[in-house]
Amino acid sequence: MKCPICKHGNTHAGIASITLEREGSTMVFKRVPAEICENCGEVYHDAKVTRSLLLQADQAAKGGVEIDVRRYAAA
């Protein structure tokens, strides 16, 4: 797809690291499937990946995690 941010690059399948903050917790997810713009590097995730990331972040925050680095796992 054409990148909606820079409007010049096309996106291609890749892997990215994502940082999320929830309720005072910081979580870094590595090896997250993404579409990445070849021009500006903007990262896009589909709805399924986004739901999975948010669910995992919320569960970790509720479990008392303050800082966490993990490999992404599809929920």
KOLVOSE-414213 format. One record per atom (N, C-alpha, C): x, y, z; residue number from 0; atom name. Coordinates in steps of 0.001 Angstrom, whole numbers. Example, Ala and Ser with C-alpha at 12.3 -4.5 7.8 and 13.67 -1.06 7.14 Angstrom:
REM residues 2
      east     north        up   pos   site
     13190     -5690      7800     0      N
     12300     -4500      7800     0     CA
     13200     -3300      7800     0      C
     12850     -2250      7080     1      N
     13670     -1060      7140     1     CA
     12900        30      7870     1      C
This chain:
REM residues 75
      east     north        up   pos   site
       847     -1181         0     0      N
         0         0         0     0     CA
       885      1234         0     0      C
       365      2325      -455     1      N
      1070      3602      -432     1     CA
      1007      4150       988     1      C
      2127      4614      1499     2      N
      2191      5119      2875     2     CA
      1339      6378      3027     2      C
       374      6367      3965     3      N
      -455      7558      4162     3     CA
       273      8694      4888     3      C
      1435      8400      5476     4      N
      2174      9445      6194     4     CA
      3036     10262      5228     4      C
      3958      9596      4522     5      N
      4861     10342      3639     5     CA
      4326     10471      2208     5      C
      3396      9626      1851     6      N
      2756      9634       536     6     CA
      3713      9330      -631     6      C
      4932      8874      -322     7      N
      5906      8587     -1371     7     CA
      6294      7111     -1421     7      C
      6421      6488      -266     8      N
      6886      5108      -219     8     CA
      5750      4104      -232     8      C
      6104      2883      -556     9      N
      5178      1759      -462     9     CA
      5554       940       764     9      C
      4583       251      1331    10      N
      4867      -568      2497    10     CA
      5128     -2005      2066    10      C
      5954     -2676      2860    11      N
      6294     -4067      2616    11     CA
      6266     -4821      3938    11      C
      5969     -6104      3874    12      N
      5934     -6934      5073    12     CA
      7305     -6936      5743    12      C
      7284     -6846      7064    13      N
      8527     -6854      7831    13     CA
      8247     -7162      9288    13      C
      9232     -6886     10115    14      N
      9132     -7136     11551    14     CA
      9613     -5875     12265    14      C
      8897     -5498     13324    15      N
      9242     -4275     14053    15     CA
      9218     -4524     15558    15      C
      9835     -3621     16297    16      N
      9731     -3603     17756    16     CA
      8761     -2494     18124    16      C
      7881     -2787     19083    17      N
      6837     -1850     19478    17     CA
      6922     -1607     20980    17      C
      6838      -355     21408    18      N
      6816       -11     22830    18     CA
      5428       497     23182    18      C
      4837       -85     24238    19      N
      3521       337     24723    19     CA
      3620       686     26195    19      C
      2855      1683     26612    20      N
      2761      2052     28026    20     CA
      1324      1896     28466    20      C
      1121      1216     29591    21      N
      -210       981     30143    21     CA
      -136      1073     31656    21      C
      -957      1937     32254    22      N
     -1106      2005     33710    22     CA
       238      2002     34439    22      C
      1190      2802     33981    23      N
      2494      2889     34624    23     CA
      3461      1795     34224    23      C
      3077       908     33324    24      N
      3943      -165     32844    24     CA
      4474       194     31458    24      C
      5692      -242     31183    25      N
      6278       -75     29857    25     CA
      6633     -1452     29331    25      C
      6129     -1777     28153    26      N
      6382     -3073     27544    26     CA
      6939     -2892     26148    26      C
      7976     -3656     25833    27      N
      8560     -3660     24505    27     CA
      8284     -5035     23907    27      C
      7659     -5038     22754    28      N
      7379     -6278     22028    28     CA
      8320     -6321     20825    28      C
      9086     -7389     20720    29      N
     10028     -7549     19606    29     CA
      9471     -8537     18600    29      C
      9919     -8411     17366    30      N
      9551     -9323     16278    30     CA
      8051     -9330     15998    30      C
      7466     -8131     15950    31      N
      6040     -7965     15680    31     CA
      5839     -7842     14164    31      C
      4964     -8687     13578    32      N
      4708     -8565     12143    32     CA
      4102     -7195     11811    32      C
      4589     -6607     10733    33      N
      4148     -5248     10391    33     CA
      4305     -5001      8901    33      C
      3669     -3940      8447    34      N
      3915     -3364      7134    34     CA
      4754     -2120      7407    34      C
      5888     -1995      6729    35      N
      6819      -905      7000    35     CA
      7068      -118      5716    35      C
      6965      1198      5822    36      N
      7189      2059      4652    36     CA
      8672      2052      4273    36      C
      8936      1822      2991    37      N
     10311      1787      2503    37     CA
     10959      3173      2482    37      C
     10154      4230      2523    38      N
     10674      5589      2446    38     CA
     10878      6213      3828    38      C
      9839      6236      4649    39      N
      9922      6945      5931    39     CA
     10046      6017      7140    39      C
      9811      4721      6940    40      N
      9952      3770      8042    40     CA
      8740      3654      8947    40      C
      7667      4336      8612    41      N
      6443      4236      9422    41     CA
      5983      2778      9460    41      C
      5490      2351     10642    42      N
      5097       957     10860    42     CA
      3582       868     11009    42      C
      2988      -105     10341    43      N
      1546      -334     10395    43     CA
      1277     -1780     10788    43      C
       228     -1975     11599    44      N
      -165     -3325     12016    44     CA
     -1616     -3552     11622    44      C
     -1946     -4800     11299    45      N
     -3344     -5097     11001    45     CA
     -4128     -5197     12313    45      C
     -5430     -5270     12211    46      N
     -6307     -5259     13391    46     CA
     -6040     -6440     14317    46      C
     -5754     -7611     13761    47      N
     -5509     -8799     14579    47     CA
     -4254     -8625     15440    47      C
     -3187     -8136     14852    48      N
     -1940     -7913     15589    48     CA
     -2148     -6832     16644    48      C
     -2844     -5769     16295    49      N
     -3102     -4683     17243    49     CA
     -3896     -5186     18448    49      C
     -4958     -5951     18201    50      N
     -5748     -6508     19314    50     CA
     -4878     -7375     20219    50      C
     -4045     -8209     19623    51      N
     -3169     -9087     20387    51     CA
     -2180     -8287     21240    51      C
     -1568     -7263     20658    52      N
      -628     -6425     21408    52     CA
     -1311     -5744     22593    52      C
     -2473     -5168     22351    53      N
     -3180     -4455     23420    53     CA
     -3619     -5407     24525    53      C
     -4075     -6596     24163    54      N
     -4476     -7592     25155    54     CA
     -3282     -8005     26013    54      C
     -2162     -8306     25380    55      N
      -970     -8714     26122    55     CA
      -465     -7585     27028    55      C
      -511     -6361     26544    56      N
       -71     -5213     27347    56     CA
      -983     -5008     28540    56      C
     -2285     -5098     28339    57      N
     -3227     -4934     29444    57     CA
     -3056     -6026     30492    57      C
     -2872     -7281     30062    58      N
     -2684     -8392     31002    58     CA
     -1403     -8204     31815    58      C
      -336     -7783     31166    59      N
       927     -7558     31862    59     CA
       792     -6430     32882    59      C
       129     -5342     32491    60      N
       -54     -4209     33399    60     CA
      -879     -4616     34613    60      C
     -1937     -5384     34392    61      N
     -2775     -5843     35504    61     CA
     -2023     -6809     36410    61      C
     -1017     -7497     35865    62      N
      -196     -8423     36648    62     CA
       911     -7729     37425    62      C
      1005     -6411     37311    63      N
      1981     -5653     38084    63     CA
      3313     -5426     37402    63      C
      3419     -5750     36121    64      N
      4668     -5545     35400    64     CA
      4958     -4052     35285    64      C
      6199     -3674     35596    65      N
      6594     -2280     35418    65     CA
      7382     -2093     34133    65      C
      8336     -2987     33877    66      N
      9117     -2956     32640    66     CA
      9224     -4387     32141    66      C
      8943     -4584     30848    67      N
      8950     -5927     30289    67     CA
      9406     -5857     28828    67      C
     10264     -6797     28448    68      N
     10673     -6942     27052    68     CA
     10375     -8379     26681    68      C
      9582     -8566     25633    69      N
      9214     -9918     25230    69     CA
      9085    -10028     23727    69      C
      9166    -11271     23261    70      N
      8936    -11548     21849    70     CA
      7439    -11625     21640    70      C
      6952    -11006     20583    71      N
      5527    -11019     20268    71     CA
      5049    -12456     20058    71      C
      3896    -12761     20632    72      N
      3251    -14050     20423    72     CA
      1805    -13797     20025    72      C
      1398    -14328     18888    73      N
        10    -14145     18434    73     CA
      -922    -14745     19476    73      C
     -1937    -13982     19852    74      N
     -2879    -14462     20871    74     CA
     -3985    -15294     20249    74      C
